[in-house]
Amino acid sequence: MAGMDDLIRALEQDALREVPEFETGDIVRVFERVSEGARDRLQPFEGVVLKRAGSGTGATLTIRKIAAGVGVERTFPIHHKLERIEVVRSNKIRQARPYWLRRITRLHKIG
């Protein structure tokens, strides 16, 4: 079965994309491809990175933003649905998973 494992690894390597360097606490803008009928468009989602999970093609990214006074969190598969990722601003934080962002919103302020 070693041959099958090598084949799966090779296919995963082809599916991986170039992703910019970012960490938890950074503010990023991701562009997701959305299909509306016969048309495709890119929909941006900008917010603070709460966590990165997984590895390889199964890696995910959780982003939180404040929309109309309500906190919105979305989890994206990094290598599948996202067209591109832009780092807007880097922040230095002391925790790996800043769940305290749900209470403290100073990192959400862009500027």
C-alpha positions as CSV (number, residue, x, y, z in Angstrom):
1,M,0.0,0.0,0.0
2,A,3.0,2.3,0.1
3,G,2.4,3.1,-3.6
4,M,-1.1,4.3,-2.9
5,D,0.1,6.6,-0.1
6,D,2.7,8.1,-2.5
7,L,0.0,8.7,-5.1
8,I,-2.3,10.4,-2.6
9,R,0.6,12.7,-1.4
10,A,1.4,13.6,-5.0
11,L,-2.2,14.6,-5.7
12,E,-2.4,16.6,-2.5
13,Q,0.8,18.5,-3.4
14,D,-0.7,19.5,-6.8
15,A,-3.8,20.8,-5.0
16,L,-1.9,23.0,-2.6
17,R,-1.8,26.8,-3.3
18,E,0.6,29.5,-2.4
19,V,-0.6,31.1,0.8
20,P,0.9,34.3,2.3
21,E,2.4,34.2,5.8
22,F,-0.1,35.2,8.4
23,E,-0.7,34.3,12.0
24,T,-3.5,34.3,14.6
25,G,-4.5,37.9,15.3
26,D,-3.7,39.3,11.9
27,I,-6.3,41.1,9.9
28,V,-6.8,39.4,6.5
29,R,-9.1,39.8,3.5
30,V,-10.1,36.6,1.8
31,F,-11.8,36.5,-1.6
32,E,-14.3,33.6,-2.1
33,R,-15.6,32.6,-5.5
34,V,-19.4,32.8,-5.4
35,S,-21.6,31.4,-8.2
36,E,-24.9,33.2,-8.8
37,G,-26.7,31.4,-11.7
38,A,-24.5,31.6,-14.7
39,R,-22.2,34.3,-13.3
40,D,-19.2,34.0,-10.9
41,R,-17.9,36.8,-8.7
42,L,-15.4,37.3,-5.9
43,Q,-16.9,38.1,-2.5
44,P,-14.4,39.6,0.0
45,F,-14.5,38.8,3.7
46,E,-12.2,40.8,6.0
47,G,-11.6,40.2,9.7
48,V,-9.3,38.9,12.4
49,V,-7.8,35.4,12.1
50,L,-9.0,33.4,15.1
51,K,-7.3,30.1,14.2
52,R,-5.7,28.0,11.6
53,A,-6.4,24.3,11.8
54,G,-5.4,21.2,9.9
55,S,-2.7,20.6,7.4
56,G,-2.3,19.9,3.7
57,T,-5.4,20.2,1.6
58,G,-7.7,19.9,4.7
59,A,-6.3,23.1,6.3
60,T,-9.0,25.6,7.4
61,L,-9.0,29.3,8.5
62,T,-11.5,30.8,10.9
63,I,-12.0,34.6,10.6
64,R,-14.1,36.9,12.8
65,K,-15.5,40.3,11.9
66,I,-18.1,42.7,13.2
67,A,-21.0,43.3,10.7
68,A,-23.7,45.8,11.7
69,G,-22.7,45.5,15.4
70,V,-22.9,41.6,15.4
71,G,-19.9,39.3,15.5
72,V,-19.7,37.0,12.5
73,E,-17.3,34.0,12.3
74,R,-16.7,32.0,9.2
75,T,-14.4,29.0,8.6
76,F,-12.9,28.7,5.1
77,P,-11.0,25.8,3.5
78,I,-7.7,27.5,2.6
79,H,-6.9,25.5,-0.5
80,H,-10.3,25.0,-2.1
81,K,-12.9,27.8,-2.2
82,L,-10.6,30.8,-1.7
83,E,-9.4,32.7,-4.7
84,R,-6.7,34.7,-2.8
85,I,-5.8,35.8,0.7
86,E,-4.4,39.3,1.4
87,V,-2.8,40.3,4.8
88,V,-4.2,43.8,5.7
89,R,-2.4,44.2,9.0
90,S,-0.2,42.1,11.3
91,N,-0.9,42.2,15.0
92,K,1.2,40.8,17.8
93,I,-0.8,38.8,20.3
94,R,0.1,36.6,23.1
95,Q,-2.3,33.7,22.7
96,A,-2.5,31.1,20.0
97,R,-6.3,31.2,19.8
98,P,-7.6,34.5,20.9
99,Y,-11.1,33.6,21.8
100,W,-11.1,36.7,24.0
101,L,-11.7,38.6,20.8
102,R,-15.4,37.8,21.3
103,R,-15.3,40.2,24.3
104,I,-12.6,42.6,23.3
105,T,-12.9,44.1,19.9
106,R,-9.9,46.4,19.7
107,L,-8.2,44.2,17.0
108,H,-11.3,44.5,14.8
109,K,-10.7,48.3,14.3
110,I,-9.1,48.8,11.0
111,G,-6.7,51.7,10.8
